[in-house]
Amino acid sequence: MADHTRGVALAYVDAAGGTVPAPATTIAAVLGALGEPRPAPLFVMIEGQEPWRHGRHGHVLLEDGTRVALPRALPGDLPHGYHRLAERAAETPLIVAPARCHLPDGLRDWGVAAQIYSLRSRTNWGIGDLADVRRLVAVLGDPGFVQLSPLHAPDLDPPIQPSPYYASSRLLRSPLHIAVEEVPEFALLPAARQRDLSRRGRALSELPLIDRDAVWAVKEEALRECHAAGAGAVDFAAYLQAVLVAQLAALPTLRVGLIADLAVGAAPDGRDHRARPDAYLPGFSIGAPPDPLGPDGQVWGLPVPHPERLGDDGYAGFVALLRCAMAHAGGIRIDHVMGLDRLFVIPDGATAAAGTYLRYPFRDLLAILALESRRARCIVIGEDLGTVEPGFRDRLAAAGVLSTRVAPFESSPPSAWPVQALAAVTTHDLPTSRRLHEDDADRTVAVHEALGASPCALVAVTADDLAGATEQPNVPGTVDGYPNWRIPLPVAIEDLAATDSFRRLRAAVSNDRGAIT
C-alpha cells in the first residue's frame, strides 16, 4: 500500500521515531481542497542527471531570445536558464539547472546572527535599523557575515504583527528598518523639523519593549515628509522600497556577506495571499508535529501553498521569492527548509494532532534554488531542525545546501559535526547561552570555542549572547504570556565592545576562521 495519496501522507514518523496515522477526516479534507489534478506542462532538467531521450520535434527558445535546435537528449548542451520548448504552436517552459548551489571552496568563517529589530543604538528610533547593522559590523571588526532575521514587510496598520515570520509579503521589505536620519531627503527638511523628529524617534529607544505601532507612527510621519521633499515622482510605497534597497546596498562588503532569512510563509490576510489566493489550499494552516521544541506540536497560522499550482507560472513566483531574498546578500537561510519537500498541514481550528504531511515538487524547487544561488553567487543555509525525514539532509548536502547544527539538539560533539553546516549554540527560539549554561560564563565560552574549532564551514554567535542577554527573543507556543519579538538587546551597539561577554565570545568563535580560498 502506498504511504501517500496524491502527496497526502496516510501516516508519518514523528521525532521520536514512532509511526503516527493521519486522521482519515484530514486526509479526505486535504484531497478535497486539492481539487482535480491539473499538472502544469513544464520540464525541469538538472545538469549531470540521466539525459531525457524525449522523441520530440521542435526547437528551444533560450532565455536570451536565441533560437537553437532541440537536443535529442535533454538537457544536452543547453545553458542553465529559463527557456521554452517550442513545438508547432505550443511552447512549454524548459528549465535547465545546475546540480549544486553556489558554495565557495574552503569556506571557513564566522559571524553574528542578529534579530535586527532588537538592535539598540543611541540614534535609532525604537527599533533596530539598517544603519545599526553597519554599526554592528564596525564593532565586530571583521566578521565574515551577518545573519539577520527576516526583513519581510508586515501589514503596517496597527496593531503591527511583531513576528518577522508572519509578514504580509515576502516580496517586499519592512520600512520599519529604514534608518530615517540617513535618508538623503531627511537633510532637505528644515533643521528644526529634523531635530524634533529625531528627538521623538530616539526617545522610543528608552522603552523597555519595542513598540512597533509607536515606531511606525513617527517613522511614517518623517518618511512622508522626506518623500514630499524629494522623490515625488514615485508613489510612497515604491519610495519606501527604493530607500530600503539603497540602504541595503550601502552595507559594508563582508567575506561571505549579509545572510538574509526567508520565512516559510506569509500571513493569510497579507499582500502575497491576496495577490494569488488560488495558489493556496483553503481551510488549512502550516504547522509542525510534536517534537522536543514543541511537545504539543505547533500551528503557525500560515496558508498552505497548493503543491500543484507552484508550476502554473513556470515557477516564476518561487523564482521571484528567491531573487528578492538573495538581492544584496551573500547567503540566504531558508526557514523550515523541509517545506521544499513536505509541509505539515492542519485543518483550521484543529490542533496539531489533526495534521498530516503534504508533498511538494522538491526536485524542481531544489533545482531552481541551485540555479538562482549560482546566478547570485549566494550560499544557501537550510534550517533543518525539528522532524526531519531520513535521507533529507543527505539530499540537501548533495545539492550544496548547508545544514544547521545547534548545540542542544546534537548528541555528538562539535568536532564530529559536518563541514557543510552552520553551527550555533542557540537560536531565537531557544534560551540564550546565559540561560542554557546557568549563567556560567566560562562554560558559555568553552562551548563557543568548541564550535569555533569545529569543522563546520560557518559558525554564528548570536547578538543576544554577545550582549549578555538573558531573555530569549521568542518562546514557541506562547502568544500573550511572553513579549515575543519585542525584546531589545540589553546593551547599545556603541557599548557592546566594552562588555566581557562580547570580548570573550567574539574571540571564541573567530579563532582560526576567516579564510576563503
C-alpha positions in Angstrom: 0.0 0.0 0.0 1.3 3.5 -0.9 2.3 5.7 2.1 0.5 8.7 0.5 -2.3 9.6 -1.8 -1.5 12.4 -4.2 1.2 13.6 -1.9 -1.1 13.4 1.2 0.6 11.3 3.9 -1.5 8.4 5.3 0.9 8.3 8.2 4.1 9.9 9.3 7.1 9.2 11.5 7.4 11.6 14.4 10.6 13.0 16.0 10.7 10.0 18.4 10.7 7.5 15.6 7.1 6.4 16.1 4.6 6.0 13.3 1.5 8.3 13.6 -1.5 7.5 11.4 -3.1 10.6 9.9 -6.8 11.2 10.7 -9.0 10.0 7.9 -11.0 13.2 8.0 -7.8 15.3 7.4 -6.7 13.1 4.5 -10.2 13.5 2.9 -10.3 17.2 3.5 -6.8 17.8 2.0 -7.7 15.7 -1.1 -10.9 17.7 -1.4 -9.0 21.0 -1.2 -6.5 19.9 -3.8 -9.4 19.6 -6.3 -9.0 17.8 -9.6 -5.4 17.1 -10.8 -4.1 19.7 -13.1 -0.4 19.1 -13.8 1.4 22.1 -15.3 3.2 21.4 -18.6 6.8 22.0 -17.5 10.2 20.4 -17.9 13.0 20.8 -15.3 16.3 19.4 -16.3 19.3 19.1 -14.0 22.9 19.1 -15.2 24.6 15.7 -14.7 21.4 13.7 -14.2 20.3 10.9 -16.6 19.6 12.5 -20.0 16.0 12.5 -21.2 15.6 11.0 -24.6 12.3 12.6 -25.5 11.5 11.9 -29.2 10.0 15.3 -29.6 10.4 17.7 -32.5 10.8 21.4 -32.3 13.4 24.0 -31.1 14.4 25.8 -28.0 14.0 29.5 -27.3 16.7 30.3 -24.9 16.2 32.8 -22.1 18.1 35.5 -24.0 15.9 35.1 -27.1 18.3 32.9 -29.1 16.7 30.0 -31.1 18.6 26.7 -31.1 17.9 23.2 -32.2 16.3 20.8 -29.7 18.9 18.3 -28.4 17.9 14.7 -28.9 18.5 14.1 -25.2 17.9 16.9 -22.7 19.5 18.9 -21.3 22.2 18.3 -23.8 24.5 21.3 -24.1 21.8 23.8 -23.3 22.9 26.6 -20.9 21.4 27.0 -17.4 18.3 29.1 -17.5 14.6 29.6 -18.1 13.9 28.6 -21.7 10.9 27.5 -23.8 10.5 24.3 -25.8 8.6 25.3 -28.9 6.6 22.6 -30.8 4.3 23.7 -33.6 2.1 26.4 -32.0 2.8 25.3 -28.4 5.5 26.5 -26.0 6.4 24.7 -22.8 8.7 26.1 -20.1 12.1 24.3 -20.0 14.3 25.0 -17.0 17.9 23.8 -17.1 19.6 24.0 -13.7 23.0 23.1 -12.1 23.1 20.2 -9.6 24.6 22.2 -6.8 24.1 25.6 -5.2 26.9 28.2 -5.0 29.4 27.1 -2.3 33.0 28.5 -2.3 35.8 26.1 -1.8 37.5 26.3 1.6 34.6 28.2 3.2 35.5 28.6 6.9 34.2 31.7 8.5 32.4 33.3 11.5 29.7 35.9 12.0 26.8 37.1 14.1 23.2 36.1 14.0 21.1 39.2 14.9 17.4 39.9 15.3 17.5 43.2 13.5 14.6 44.7 15.4 16.4 44.1 18.7 19.5 46.1 17.9 19.7 49.2 20.1 21.8 52.3 19.4 21.9 55.9 20.5 20.5 57.1 17.2 17.8 54.5 16.2 14.2 55.2 16.6 13.0 52.5 18.9 13.8 49.5 16.6 16.9 48.2 15.0 17.6 49.6 11.5 20.0 49.1 8.6 22.4 51.7 10.0 22.6 49.7 13.1 23.7 46.7 11.1 26.5 48.7 9.7 27.4 49.8 13.3 27.4 46.2 14.4 29.8 45.2 11.7 32.2 48.0 12.7 32.1 46.9 16.3 32.7 43.3 15.4 35.8 44.3 13.4 36.0 41.7 10.7 33.0 39.2 10.7 32.6 37.1 7.6 28.8 37.5 7.7 25.9 39.0 9.5 22.8 36.8 9.5 19.6 38.8 10.0 16.0 38.0 11.0 13.6 38.3 8.1 13.2 41.8 6.5 9.8 40.9 5.1 7.2 43.6 5.1 4.4 43.5 7.7 1.0 44.9 7.5 1.6 48.4 8.9 -1.9 49.0 10.1 -2.0 48.9 13.9 -1.6 46.7 15.7 1.5 45.7 13.8 2.3 42.0 14.0 5.6 41.7 15.8 6.7 38.3 14.4 9.1 38.7 11.4 8.0 35.2 10.4 4.4 36.3 9.9 4.7 39.0 7.3 2.2 40.4 4.8 4.7 40.0 2.0 8.0 38.1 1.5 8.5 40.1 -1.8 8.7 43.5 0.0 10.9 44.7 2.8 9.9 46.2 6.1 10.0 50.1 6.2 10.3 49.7 10.0 14.0 49.1 9.5 14.8 52.2 7.5 17.4 54.4 9.2 15.4 57.6 8.7 18.1 60.1 9.6 20.3 58.6 6.8 17.6 59.0 4.1 19.0 61.7 1.7 15.8 63.7 1.7 15.8 63.9 5.5 18.6 66.5 5.1 16.2 68.6 3.0 13.8 69.1 5.9 14.1 72.3 8.0 16.7 71.9 10.7 14.2 72.4 13.5 11.9 69.8 12.0 14.8 67.3 11.8 15.6 67.9 15.4 12.0 67.4 16.5 11.6 64.2 14.6 14.9 62.8 15.8 14.1 63.6 19.4 10.7 61.9 19.2 12.1 58.9 17.4 15.2 58.4 19.6 13.1 58.6 22.7 11.4 55.4 21.7 14.7 53.5 22.3 14.2 54.2 26.0 11.1 52.0 26.2 11.6 48.6 27.9 9.9 46.8 25.0 9.7 47.5 21.2 6.5 49.3 20.3 6.2 48.9 16.6 3.0 51.0 16.4 4.7 54.0 18.0 7.8 53.5 15.9 5.9 53.4 12.6 3.8 56.4 13.6 6.9 58.7 13.8 8.8 57.0 11.0 5.8 57.3 8.7 5.4 60.9 9.5 9.1 61.6 8.8 9.3 59.5 5.7 6.2 61.1 4.1 7.8 64.4 4.6 11.0 63.1 3.0 9.0 61.7 0.1 7.4 65.1 -0.4 10.7 66.9 -0.2 12.5 64.8 -2.9 11.4 61.7 -4.9 7.7 62.7 -5.5 7.8 61.1 -9.0 7.0 57.6 -7.4 4.3 56.7 -5.0 5.1 56.5 -1.3 5.1 52.7 -1.1 7.6 52.5 -4.0 9.7 55.2 -2.4 10.0 53.2 0.8 11.2 50.1 -1.1 13.7 52.2 -3.0 15.1 53.6 0.2 15.4 50.1 1.7 17.2 48.8 -1.3 19.6 51.8 -1.2 20.4 51.2 2.5 20.9 47.5 1.9 23.3 48.2 -0.9 25.2 50.6 1.3 26.1 47.9 3.9 29.8 47.0 4.2 31.2 44.3 2.0 31.9 41.2 4.0 33.7 38.0 3.1 30.5 35.9 3.0 28.1 38.8 3.2 24.7 39.5 4.5 22.7 36.3 5.2 19.0 37.0 4.6 16.3 34.9 6.3 13.5 33.6 4.1 10.4 32.8 6.2 8.4 29.7 5.4 5.3 31.6 4.6 3.3 34.8 4.9 0.1 35.8 6.6 -3.3 34.5 5.3 -4.7 38.0 5.1 -1.5 39.5 3.7 -0.5 41.1 0.4 1.1 37.9 -1.1 -2.0 35.8 -0.3 -4.4 38.5 -1.8 -2.3 38.6 -5.0 -2.8 34.8 -5.7 -5.5 33.3 -3.4 -5.9 30.4 -5.8 -2.3 29.3 -5.1 -3.2 28.2 -1.6 -5.3 25.4 -0.1 -8.4 26.9 1.7 -9.1 25.7 5.2 -5.6 24.7 6.3 -2.6 26.1 8.1 1.1 25.2 8.1 2.5 23.9 11.4 4.7 21.2 13.0 4.0 17.9 14.7 5.1 17.4 18.3 8.9 17.5 18.7 11.3 18.3 21.5 10.9 22.1 20.8 7.1 21.9 20.8 5.7 18.8 22.7 2.1 19.6 21.6 3.0 20.5 18.1 2.7 23.9 16.6 0.0 25.7 14.5 1.6 28.6 12.7 -1.5 30.1 11.1 0.3 30.4 7.7 -1.6 29.5 4.5 -0.7 26.2 2.7 0.7 26.6 -0.8 -1.1 24.4 -3.4 1.7 22.0 -4.5 0.2 21.6 -8.0 -0.1 25.3 -8.6 3.5 26.2 -8.0 4.4 25.3 -11.6 1.4 27.1 -13.2 3.6 30.1 -13.9 6.8 28.2 -14.7 7.7 28.6 -11.0 8.0 32.4 -11.6 6.6 33.1 -8.1 9.2 30.9 -6.5 11.9 32.5 -8.6 10.8 36.0 -7.6 10.8 35.0 -3.9 14.4 33.7 -4.1 15.6 36.7 -6.1 14.2 39.1 -3.5 15.8 37.3 -0.7 19.2 37.0 -2.5 19.4 40.6 -3.6 22.3 42.4 -1.8 23.0 39.2 0.1 25.9 36.7 0.1 23.6 34.0 1.5 20.1 33.1 2.5 18.8 31.0 5.4 15.6 29.1 4.4 13.4 28.8 7.5 12.0 25.3 7.8 13.8 24.1 4.7 11.9 20.8 4.9 9.0 22.7 3.4 10.6 22.4 0.0 9.8 18.7 0.2 6.8 18.5 2.5 4.7 20.6 4.9 2.7 19.6 7.9 -0.8 20.8 7.2 -3.5 21.2 9.9 -7.3 21.9 9.4 -8.3 25.4 10.5 -9.5 25.3 14.1 -7.8 22.0 14.9 -4.8 21.1 17.0 -1.5 19.8 15.5 -2.6 16.3 16.4 -5.1 16.5 13.4 -2.4 17.3 10.9 -0.6 15.3 8.3 2.2 15.9 5.7 1.7 17.1 2.1 4.4 16.6 -0.5 5.8 19.3 -2.8 7.9 19.2 -6.0 11.2 19.0 -4.1 13.3 18.0 -7.1 12.1 21.0 -9.1 12.3 23.5 -6.3 15.8 22.4 -5.3 16.9 22.7 -8.9 15.6 26.3 -9.2 17.2 27.1 -5.8 20.6 25.9 -7.2 20.1 27.9 -10.4 19.3 31.2 -8.5 22.0 30.6 -5.9 24.7 30.2 -8.7 23.4 33.3 -10.5 23.5 35.4 -7.4 26.7 33.8 -6.0 24.7 33.3 -2.9 25.2 30.4 -0.5 22.2 28.6 0.9 21.7 27.5 4.5 18.7 25.2 5.4 17.1 25.5 8.8 16.7 21.7 9.1 15.7 21.4 12.8 12.7 19.5 14.1 11.2 16.5 12.5 13.5 15.6 9.5 12.9 12.6 7.3 15.8 10.1 7.0 17.9 11.0 3.9 16.6 14.5 3.6 19.8 16.1 4.9 21.8 14.0 2.5 19.8 15.3 -0.4 20.4 18.9 0.7 24.1 18.3 1.2 24.4 16.8 -2.3 22.8 20.0 -3.7 25.4 22.2 -1.8 22.9 23.4 0.9 24.4 23.9 4.3 22.8 22.2 7.3 22.1 24.0 10.6 23.6 22.4 13.7 22.5 23.8 17.1 24.3 22.5 20.3 21.2 21.5 22.4 19.9 19.3 19.5 23.1 17.4 18.8 24.2 14.2 20.5 27.7 14.3 19.1 30.4 16.9 20.0 31.0 19.8 17.6 34.2 18.1 16.4 32.1 15.4 14.8 29.7 17.9 13.1 29.7 18.0 9.3 31.8 20.5 7.3 28.8 21.6 5.2 26.9 23.3 8.1 26.4 26.4 10.0 27.0 25.8 13.7 25.4 27.8 16.6 25.0 27.4 20.3 21.4 28.7 20.3 18.7 30.2 18.2 15.9 32.8 18.6 13.5 30.0 19.7 15.8 28.8 22.5 17.1 30.2 25.7 20.2 32.4 25.4 23.6 31.0 26.3 23.5 32.5 29.8 20.2 30.7 30.5 21.3 27.5 28.8 24.5 27.4 30.8 23.0 28.7 34.1 25.0 32.0 34.0 28.3 30.1 33.8 30.4 32.4 31.6 33.3 30.0 31.4 31.1 27.2 30.2 29.5 29.5 27.6 32.9 30.5 26.3 34.0 26.9 26.2 31.0 25.8 24.1 31.6 28.7 21.6 35.3 27.7 21.4 34.3 24.2 20.6 32.1 25.5 17.8 34.8 27.7 16.5 37.2 24.8 16.3 34.6 22.5 14.7 34.9 21.5 11.0 31.7 23.4 10.2 32.0 25.9 7.4 30.3 28.7 9.3 29.9 29.5 13.0 27.5 32.1 14.3 27.3 33.7 17.7 24.0 35.5 18.4 23.9 39.2 19.1 21.9 38.3 22.3 24.8 36.3 23.6 27.4 38.9 22.7 25.3 41.4 24.7 24.9 39.0 27.6 21.1 38.9 27.2 19.1 36.6 29.5 15.7 36.7 27.8 15.2 34.7 24.6 13.6 36.5 21.6 10.8 34.1 21.1 9.1 31.3 23.2 7.4 29.0 20.7 3.8 28.2 21.6 3.2 31.4 23.5 1.1 34.3 22.3 0.1 36.7 25.1 2.2 35.4 28.0 5.6 36.4 26.7 6.7 39.5 24.8 7.9 37.6 21.7 9.9 39.5 19.1 9.7 42.7 21.2 12.7 42.5 23.5 15.6 44.8 22.7 19.2 44.0 23.4 20.3 45.0 26.9 23.3 46.9 25.6 23.6 49.5 22.9 25.8 48.7 20.0 28.1 51.6 20.9 28.8 50.0 24.3 29.0 46.3 23.1 32.7 46.1 22.7 33.2 47.1 26.4 31.3 44.0 27.7 33.1 40.9 28.9 30.6 38.6 27.0 31.4 40.4 23.7 35.2 40.2 24.0 35.3 36.6 25.1 32.7 35.1 22.7 33.9 37.1 19.7 37.4 35.6 20.3 36.0 32.1 20.9 34.2 31.8 17.5 36.6 33.8 15.3 39.8 32.0 16.2 41.4 30.3 13.1 38.5 31.4 10.9 38.1 33.9 8.0 40.0 32.3 5.1 38.2 31.5 1.8 40.3 30.1 -1.0 
